[in-house]
Structures are given as structure tokens and as C-alpha cells.
Amino acid sequence: MKKPISRILISRTLELAKELRARINSTEAFQVLEFPALLNSSICRATHSTAAVN
């Protein structure tokens, strides 16, 4: 069974993003922030407390 083209494109895009992050981080001049680092700390706490309840 063949994968739908959208799945292939998303998969390839995620692979490229991962590679780009690794290359940027390897320069030691720049660092790609991960998603939690971009969130306001109060949002992170609220998200973690909600996840613990569910």
C-alpha cells in the first residue's frame, strides 16, 4: 500500500527540519530553541498540570 503524498511530504519536511536544527546547533554560534523554551513559563506550568490531571 502506498503512502499518501501528503504523508510523504510531511515526513520529508520533518526530516529536513531536524537536520537543519542539528546543523544550526552545531555552529555553536546559534541555537535553535525547542518548543517549550518558546512558551511563557505560566503556559508551560498550566499545560503540565492539565496533563497530570488527564
mmCIF file of the N, C-alpha and C atoms, coordinates in Angstrom:
data_MODEL
# 
_entry.id   MODEL 
# 
loop_
_atom_site.group_PDB 
_atom_site.id 
_atom_site.type_symbol 
_atom_site.label_atom_id 
_atom_site.label_alt_id 
_atom_site.label_comp_id 
_atom_site.label_asym_id 
_atom_site.label_entity_id 
_atom_site.label_seq_id 
_atom_site.pdbx_PDB_ins_code 
_atom_site.Cartn_x 
_atom_site.Cartn_y 
_atom_site.Cartn_z 
_atom_site.occupancy 
_atom_site.B_iso_or_equiv 
_atom_site.pdbx_formal_charge 
_atom_site.auth_seq_id 
_atom_site.auth_comp_id 
_atom_site.auth_asym_id 
_atom_site.auth_atom_id 
_atom_site.pdbx_PDB_model_num 
ATOM 1   N N  . MET A 1 1  ? 0.840  -1.184 0.000  1.00 0.00 ? 1  MET A N  1 
ATOM 2   C CA . MET A 1 1  ? 0.000  0.000  0.000  1.00 0.00 ? 1  MET A CA 1 
ATOM 3   C C  . MET A 1 1  ? 0.885  1.247  0.000  1.00 0.00 ? 1  MET A C  1 
ATOM 4   N N  . LYS A 1 2  ? 0.611  2.172  -0.880 1.00 0.00 ? 2  LYS A N  1 
ATOM 5   C CA . LYS A 1 2  ? 1.409  3.383  -0.999 1.00 0.00 ? 2  LYS A CA 1 
ATOM 6   C C  . LYS A 1 2  ? 0.958  4.423  0.023  1.00 0.00 ? 2  LYS A C  1 
ATOM 7   N N  . LYS A 1 3  ? 1.938  5.194  0.515  1.00 0.00 ? 3  LYS A N  1 
ATOM 8   C CA . LYS A 1 3  ? 1.623  6.301  1.421  1.00 0.00 ? 3  LYS A CA 1 
ATOM 9   C C  . LYS A 1 3  ? 1.016  7.437  0.614  1.00 0.00 ? 3  LYS A C  1 
ATOM 10  N N  . PRO A 1 4  ? 0.053  8.148  1.198  1.00 0.00 ? 4  PRO A N  1 
ATOM 11  C CA . PRO A 1 4  ? -0.466 9.340  0.518  1.00 0.00 ? 4  PRO A CA 1 
ATOM 12  C C  . PRO A 1 4  ? 0.642  10.376 0.379  1.00 0.00 ? 4  PRO A C  1 
ATOM 13  N N  . ILE A 1 5  ? 0.595  11.145 -0.684 1.00 0.00 ? 5  ILE A N  1 
ATOM 14  C CA . ILE A 1 5  ? 1.637  12.135 -0.967 1.00 0.00 ? 5  ILE A CA 1 
ATOM 15  C C  . ILE A 1 5  ? 1.782  13.130 0.177  1.00 0.00 ? 5  ILE A C  1 
ATOM 16  N N  . SER A 1 6  ? 0.683  13.491 0.846  1.00 0.00 ? 6  SER A N  1 
ATOM 17  C CA . SER A 1 6  ? 0.767  14.452 1.953  1.00 0.00 ? 6  SER A CA 1 
ATOM 18  C C  . SER A 1 6  ? 1.599  13.888 3.097  1.00 0.00 ? 6  SER A C  1 
ATOM 19  N N  . ARG A 1 7  ? 1.469  12.598 3.367  1.00 0.00 ? 7  ARG A N  1 
ATOM 20  C CA . ARG A 1 7  ? 2.270  11.975 4.426  1.00 0.00 ? 7  ARG A CA 1 
ATOM 21  C C  . ARG A 1 7  ? 3.743  11.971 4.061  1.00 0.00 ? 7  ARG A C  1 
ATOM 22  N N  . ILE A 1 8  ? 4.030  11.718 2.830  1.00 0.00 ? 8  ILE A N  1 
ATOM 23  C CA . ILE A 1 8  ? 5.417  11.706 2.364  1.00 0.00 ? 8  ILE A CA 1 
ATOM 24  C C  . ILE A 1 8  ? 6.016  13.095 2.508  1.00 0.00 ? 8  ILE A C  1 
ATOM 25  N N  . LEU A 1 9  ? 5.260  14.116 2.091  1.00 0.00 ? 9  LEU A N  1 
ATOM 26  C CA . LEU A 1 9  ? 5.751  15.490 2.180  1.00 0.00 ? 9  LEU A CA 1 
ATOM 27  C C  . LEU A 1 9  ? 5.958  15.920 3.628  1.00 0.00 ? 9  LEU A C  1 
ATOM 28  N N  . ILE A 1 10 ? 5.027  15.590 4.500  1.00 0.00 ? 10 ILE A N  1 
ATOM 29  C CA . ILE A 1 10 ? 5.162  15.946 5.913  1.00 0.00 ? 10 ILE A CA 1 
ATOM 30  C C  . ILE A 1 10 ? 6.360  15.232 6.521  1.00 0.00 ? 10 ILE A C  1 
ATOM 31  N N  . SER A 1 11 ? 6.503  13.969 6.221  1.00 0.00 ? 11 SER A N  1 
ATOM 32  C CA . SER A 1 11 ? 7.622  13.189 6.750  1.00 0.00 ? 11 SER A CA 1 
ATOM 33  C C  . SER A 1 11 ? 8.955  13.778 6.298  1.00 0.00 ? 11 SER A C  1 
ATOM 34  N N  . ARG A 1 12 ? 9.062  14.096 5.025  1.00 0.00 ? 12 ARG A N  1 
ATOM 35  C CA . ARG A 1 12 ? 10.302 14.666 4.490  1.00 0.00 ? 12 ARG A CA 1 
ATOM 36  C C  . ARG A 1 12 ? 10.574 16.038 5.086  1.00 0.00 ? 12 ARG A C  1 
ATOM 37  N N  . THR A 1 13 ? 9.548  16.837 5.261  1.00 0.00 ? 13 THR A N  1 
ATOM 38  C CA . THR A 1 13 ? 9.701  18.167 5.845  1.00 0.00 ? 13 THR A CA 1 
ATOM 39  C C  . THR A 1 13 ? 10.206 18.065 7.279  1.00 0.00 ? 13 THR A C  1 
ATOM 40  N N  . LEU A 1 14 ? 9.659  17.132 8.046  1.00 0.00 ? 14 LEU A N  1 
ATOM 41  C CA . LEU A 1 14 ? 10.118 16.938 9.422  1.00 0.00 ? 14 LEU A CA 1 
ATOM 42  C C  . LEU A 1 14 ? 11.568 16.464 9.473  1.00 0.00 ? 14 LEU A C  1 
ATOM 43  N N  . GLU A 1 15 ? 11.957 15.611 8.550  1.00 0.00 ? 15 GLU A N  1 
ATOM 44  C CA . GLU A 1 15 ? 13.350 15.161 8.464  1.00 0.00 ? 15 GLU A CA 1 
ATOM 45  C C  . GLU A 1 15 ? 14.285 16.335 8.161  1.00 0.00 ? 15 GLU A C  1 
ATOM 46  N N  . LEU A 1 16 ? 13.882 17.170 7.203  1.00 0.00 ? 16 LEU A N  1 
ATOM 47  C CA . LEU A 1 16 ? 14.692 18.331 6.851  1.00 0.00 ? 16 LEU A CA 1 
ATOM 48  C C  . LEU A 1 16 ? 14.797 19.321 8.008  1.00 0.00 ? 16 LEU A C  1 
ATOM 49  N N  . ALA A 1 17 ? 13.704 19.523 8.730  1.00 0.00 ? 17 ALA A N  1 
ATOM 50  C CA . ALA A 1 17 ? 13.714 20.424 9.882  1.00 0.00 ? 17 ALA A CA 1 
ATOM 51  C C  . ALA A 1 17 ? 14.661 19.910 10.964 1.00 0.00 ? 17 ALA A C  1 
ATOM 52  N N  . LYS A 1 18 ? 14.636 18.606 11.196 1.00 0.00 ? 18 LYS A N  1 
ATOM 53  C CA . LYS A 1 18 ? 15.526 18.000 12.187 1.00 0.00 ? 18 LYS A CA 1 
ATOM 54  C C  . LYS A 1 18 ? 16.986 18.187 11.786 1.00 0.00 ? 18 LYS A C  1 
ATOM 55  N N  . GLU A 1 19 ? 17.278 17.969 10.519 1.00 0.00 ? 19 GLU A N  1 
ATOM 56  C CA . GLU A 1 19 ? 18.640 18.143 10.016 1.00 0.00 ? 19 GLU A CA 1 
ATOM 57  C C  . GLU A 1 19 ? 19.083 19.601 10.113 1.00 0.00 ? 19 GLU A C  1 
ATOM 58  N N  . LEU A 1 20 ? 18.199 20.514 9.769  1.00 0.00 ? 20 LEU A N  1 
ATOM 59  C CA . LEU A 1 20 ? 18.518 21.938 9.841  1.00 0.00 ? 20 LEU A CA 1 
ATOM 60  C C  . LEU A 1 20 ? 18.791 22.359 11.282 1.00 0.00 ? 20 LEU A C  1 
ATOM 61  N N  . ARG A 1 21 ? 17.952 21.910 12.223 1.00 0.00 ? 21 ARG A N  1 
ATOM 62  C CA . ARG A 1 21 ? 18.187 22.213 13.640 1.00 0.00 ? 21 ARG A CA 1 
ATOM 63  C C  . ARG A 1 21 ? 19.552 21.723 14.081 1.00 0.00 ? 21 ARG A C  1 
ATOM 64  N N  . ALA A 1 22 ? 19.890 20.491 13.709 1.00 0.00 ? 22 ALA A N  1 
ATOM 65  C CA . ALA A 1 22 ? 21.182 19.911 14.093 1.00 0.00 ? 22 ALA A CA 1 
ATOM 66  C C  . ALA A 1 22 ? 22.337 20.721 13.510 1.00 0.00 ? 22 ALA A C  1 
ATOM 67  N N  . ARG A 1 23 ? 22.215 21.126 12.264 1.00 0.00 ? 23 ARG A N  1 
ATOM 68  C CA . ARG A 1 23 ? 23.297 21.901 11.636 1.00 0.00 ? 23 ARG A CA 1 
ATOM 69  C C  . ARG A 1 23 ? 23.441 23.287 12.254 1.00 0.00 ? 23 ARG A C  1 
ATOM 70  N N  . ILE A 1 24 ? 22.324 23.930 12.547 1.00 0.00 ? 24 ILE A N  1 
ATOM 71  C CA . ILE A 1 24 ? 22.387 25.246 13.187 1.00 0.00 ? 24 ILE A CA 1 
ATOM 72  C C  . ILE A 1 24 ? 23.008 25.117 14.574 1.00 0.00 ? 24 ILE A C  1 
ATOM 73  N N  . ASN A 1 25 ? 22.561 24.134 15.347 1.00 0.00 ? 25 ASN A N  1 
ATOM 74  C CA . ASN A 1 25 ? 23.103 23.937 16.692 1.00 0.00 ? 25 ASN A CA 1 
ATOM 75  C C  . ASN A 1 25 ? 24.587 23.592 16.658 1.00 0.00 ? 25 ASN A C  1 
ATOM 76  N N  . SER A 1 26 ? 25.046 22.925 15.613 1.00 0.00 ? 26 SER A N  1 
ATOM 77  C CA . SER A 1 26 ? 26.452 22.525 15.535 1.00 0.00 ? 26 SER A CA 1 
ATOM 78  C C  . SER A 1 26 ? 27.379 23.707 15.270 1.00 0.00 ? 26 SER A C  1 
ATOM 79  N N  . THR A 1 27 ? 26.848 24.844 14.847 1.00 0.00 ? 27 THR A N  1 
ATOM 80  C CA . THR A 1 27 ? 27.692 26.019 14.602 1.00 0.00 ? 27 THR A CA 1 
ATOM 81  C C  . THR A 1 27 ? 28.214 26.610 15.900 1.00 0.00 ? 27 THR A C  1 
ATOM 82  N N  . GLU A 1 28 ? 27.546 26.354 16.992 1.00 0.00 ? 28 GLU A N  1 
ATOM 83  C CA . GLU A 1 28 ? 27.854 26.896 18.320 1.00 0.00 ? 28 GLU A CA 1 
ATOM 84  C C  . GLU A 1 28 ? 27.724 28.415 18.376 1.00 0.00 ? 28 GLU A C  1 
ATOM 85  N N  . ALA A 1 29 ? 27.398 29.044 17.275 1.00 0.00 ? 29 ALA A N  1 
ATOM 86  C CA . ALA A 1 29 ? 27.141 30.477 17.261 1.00 0.00 ? 29 ALA A CA 1 
ATOM 87  C C  . ALA A 1 29 ? 25.651 30.752 17.493 1.00 0.00 ? 29 ALA A C  1 
ATOM 88  N N  . PHE A 1 30 ? 24.830 29.793 17.112 1.00 0.00 ? 30 PHE A N  1 
ATOM 89  C CA . PHE A 1 30 ? 23.380 29.913 17.251 1.00 0.00 ? 30 PHE A CA 1 
ATOM 90  C C  . PHE A 1 30 ? 22.835 28.627 17.848 1.00 0.00 ? 30 PHE A C  1 
ATOM 91  N N  . GLN A 1 31 ? 21.654 28.738 18.442 1.00 0.00 ? 31 GLN A N  1 
ATOM 92  C CA . GLN A 1 31 ? 20.984 27.558 18.966 1.00 0.00 ? 31 GLN A CA 1 
ATOM 93  C C  . GLN A 1 31 ? 19.501 27.669 18.635 1.00 0.00 ? 31 GLN A C  1 
ATOM 94  N N  . VAL A 1 32 ? 18.967 26.608 18.093 1.00 0.00 ? 32 VAL A N  1 
ATOM 95  C CA . VAL A 1 32 ? 17.538 26.563 17.792 1.00 0.00 ? 32 VAL A CA 1 
ATOM 96  C C  . VAL A 1 32 ? 16.801 26.245 19.086 1.00 0.00 ? 32 VAL A C  1 
ATOM 97  N N  . LEU A 1 33 ? 15.848 27.087 19.435 1.00 0.00 ? 33 LEU A N  1 
ATOM 98  C CA . LEU A 1 33 ? 15.074 26.851 20.643 1.00 0.00 ? 33 LEU A CA 1 
ATOM 99  C C  . LEU A 1 33 ? 14.034 25.766 20.385 1.00 0.00 ? 33 LEU A C  1 
ATOM 100 N N  . GLU A 1 34 ? 13.858 24.917 21.366 1.00 0.00 ? 34 GLU A N  1 
ATOM 101 C CA . GLU A 1 34 ? 12.822 23.894 21.288 1.00 0.00 ? 34 GLU A CA 1 
ATOM 102 C C  . GLU A 1 34 ? 11.492 24.525 21.698 1.00 0.00 ? 34 GLU A C  1 
ATOM 103 N N  . PHE A 1 35 ? 10.414 23.900 21.352 1.00 0.00 ? 35 PHE A N  1 
ATOM 104 C CA . PHE A 1 35 ? 9.088  24.463 21.569 1.00 0.00 ? 35 PHE A CA 1 
ATOM 105 C C  . PHE A 1 35 ? 8.843  24.897 23.018 1.00 0.00 ? 35 PHE A C  1 
ATOM 106 N N  . PRO A 1 36 ? 9.145  24.075 24.032 1.00 0.00 ? 36 PRO A N  1 
ATOM 107 C CA . PRO A 1 36 ? 8.890  24.510 25.415 1.00 0.00 ? 36 PRO A CA 1 
ATOM 108 C C  . PRO A 1 36 ? 9.637  25.795 25.787 1.00 0.00 ? 36 PRO A C  1 
ATOM 109 N N  . ALA A 1 37 ? 10.802 26.023 25.229 1.00 0.00 ? 37 ALA A N  1 
ATOM 110 C CA . ALA A 1 37 ? 11.569 27.232 25.525 1.00 0.00 ? 37 ALA A CA 1 
ATOM 111 C C  . ALA A 1 37 ? 10.900 28.474 24.939 1.00 0.00 ? 37 ALA A C  1 
ATOM 112 N N  . LEU A 1 38 ? 10.053 28.298 23.966 1.00 0.00 ? 38 LEU A N  1 
ATOM 113 C CA . LEU A 1 38 ? 9.373  29.415 23.325 1.00 0.00 ? 38 LEU A CA 1 
ATOM 114 C C  . LEU A 1 38 ? 8.095  29.818 24.061 1.00 0.00 ? 38 LEU A C  1 
ATOM 115 N N  . LEU A 1 39 ? 7.596  28.914 24.894 1.00 0.00 ? 39 LEU A N  1 
ATOM 116 C CA . LEU A 1 39 ? 6.356  29.184 25.620 1.00 0.00 ? 39 LEU A CA 1 
ATOM 117 C C  . LEU A 1 39 ? 6.620  29.981 26.883 1.00 0.00 ? 39 LEU A C  1 
ATOM 118 N N  . ASN A 1 40 ? 5.683  30.798 27.245 1.00 0.00 ? 40 ASN A N  1 
ATOM 119 C CA . ASN A 1 40 ? 5.723  31.510 28.502 1.00 0.00 ? 40 ASN A CA 1 
ATOM 120 C C  . ASN A 1 40 ? 5.710  30.475 29.625 1.00 0.00 ? 40 ASN A C  1 
ATOM 121 N N  . SER A 1 41 ? 6.461  30.668 30.686 1.00 0.00 ? 41 SER A N  1 
ATOM 122 C CA . SER A 1 41 ? 6.564  29.674 31.761 1.00 0.00 ? 41 SER A CA 1 
ATOM 123 C C  . SER A 1 41 ? 5.208  29.366 32.396 1.00 0.00 ? 41 SER A C  1 
ATOM 124 N N  . SER A 1 42 ? 4.311  30.348 32.486 1.00 0.00 ? 42 SER A N  1 
ATOM 125 C CA . SER A 1 42 ? 2.992  30.083 33.076 1.00 0.00 ? 42 SER A CA 1 
ATOM 126 C C  . SER A 1 42 ? 2.178  29.151 32.182 1.00 0.00 ? 42 SER A C  1 
ATOM 127 N N  . ILE A 1 43 ? 2.355  29.256 30.877 1.00 0.00 ? 43 ILE A N  1 
ATOM 128 C CA . ILE A 1 43 ? 1.663  28.352 29.951 1.00 0.00 ? 43 ILE A CA 1 
ATOM 129 C C  . ILE A 1 43 ? 2.209  26.945 30.120 1.00 0.00 ? 43 ILE A C  1 
ATOM 130 N N  . CYS A 1 44 ? 3.525  26.828 30.253 1.00 0.00 ? 44 CYS A N  1 
ATOM 131 C CA . CYS A 1 44 ? 4.135  25.505 30.448 1.00 0.00 ? 44 CYS A CA 1 
ATOM 132 C C  . CYS A 1 44 ? 3.612  24.856 31.715 1.00 0.00 ? 44 CYS A C  1 
ATOM 133 N N  . ARG A 1 45 ? 3.555  25.621 32.804 1.00 0.00 ? 45 ARG A N  1 
ATOM 134 C CA . ARG A 1 45 ? 3.061  25.062 34.071 1.00 0.00 ? 45 ARG A CA 1 
ATOM 135 C C  . ARG A 1 45 ? 1.609  24.633 33.935 1.00 0.00 ? 45 ARG A C  1 
ATOM 136 N N  . ALA A 1 46 ? 0.788  25.447 33.285 1.00 0.00 ? 46 ALA A N  1 
ATOM 137 C CA . ALA A 1 46 ? -0.618 25.119 33.110 1.00 0.00 ? 46 ALA A CA 1 
ATOM 138 C C  . ALA A 1 46 ? -0.778 23.874 32.250 1.00 0.00 ? 46 ALA A C  1 
ATOM 139 N N  . THR A 1 47 ? 0.048  23.740 31.229 1.00 0.00 ? 47 THR A N  1 
ATOM 140 C CA . THR A 1 47 ? -0.010 22.576 30.345 1.00 0.00 ? 47 THR A CA 1 
ATOM 141 C C  . THR A 1 47 ? 0.373  21.317 31.093 1.00 0.00 ? 47 THR A C  1 
ATOM 142 N N  . HIS A 1 48 ? 1.443  21.403 31.895 1.00 0.00 ? 48 HIS A N  1 
ATOM 143 C CA . HIS A 1 48 ? 1.889  20.226 32.647 1.00 0.00 ? 48 HIS A CA 1 
ATOM 144 C C  . HIS A 1 48 ? 0.896  19.838 33.728 1.00 0.00 ? 48 HIS A C  1 
ATOM 145 N N  . SER A 1 49 ? 0.279  20.808 34.395 1.00 0.00 ? 49 SER A N  1 
ATOM 146 C CA . SER A 1 49 ? -0.691 20.473 35.435 1.00 0.00 ? 49 SER A CA 1 
ATOM 147 C C  . SER A 1 49 ? -1.952 19.886 34.813 1.00 0.00 ? 49 SER A C  1 
ATOM 148 N N  . THR A 1 50 ? -2.343 20.354 33.645 1.00 0.00 ? 50 THR A N  1 
ATOM 149 C CA . THR A 1 50 ? -3.506 19.796 32.939 1.00 0.00 ? 50 THR A CA 1 
ATOM 150 C C  . THR A 1 50 ? -3.227 18.376 32.497 1.00 0.00 ? 50 THR A C  1 
ATOM 151 N N  . ALA A 1 51 ? -2.022 18.142 31.995 1.00 0.00 ? 51 ALA A N  1 
ATOM 152 C CA . ALA A 1 51 ? -1.647 16.801 31.532 1.00 0.00 ? 51 ALA A CA 1 
ATOM 153 C C  . ALA A 1 51 ? -1.645 15.822 32.711 1.00 0.00 ? 51 ALA A C  1 
ATOM 154 N N  . ALA A 1 52 ? -1.236 16.281 33.881 1.00 0.00 ? 52 ALA A N  1 
ATOM 155 C CA . ALA A 1 52 ? -1.181 15.409 35.057 1.00 0.00 ? 52 ALA A CA 1 
ATOM 156 C C  . ALA A 1 52 ? -2.596 15.024 35.494 1.00 0.00 ? 52 ALA A C  1 
ATOM 157 N N  . VAL A 1 53 ? -3.552 15.934 35.321 1.00 0.00 ? 53 VAL A N  1 
ATOM 158 C CA . VAL A 1 53 ? -4.935 15.669 35.719 1.00 0.00 ? 53 VAL A CA 1 
ATOM 159 C C  . VAL A 1 53 ? -5.573 14.666 34.780 1.00 0.00 ? 53 VAL A C  1 
ATOM 160 N N  . ASN A 1 54 ? -5.275 14.790 33.480 1.00 0.00 ? 54 ASN A N  1 
ATOM 161 C CA . ASN A 1 54 ? -5.891 13.898 32.495 1.00 0.00 ? 54 ASN A CA 1 
ATOM 162 C C  . ASN A 1 54 ? -5.186 12.605 32.568 1.00 0.00 ? 54 ASN A C  1 
# 
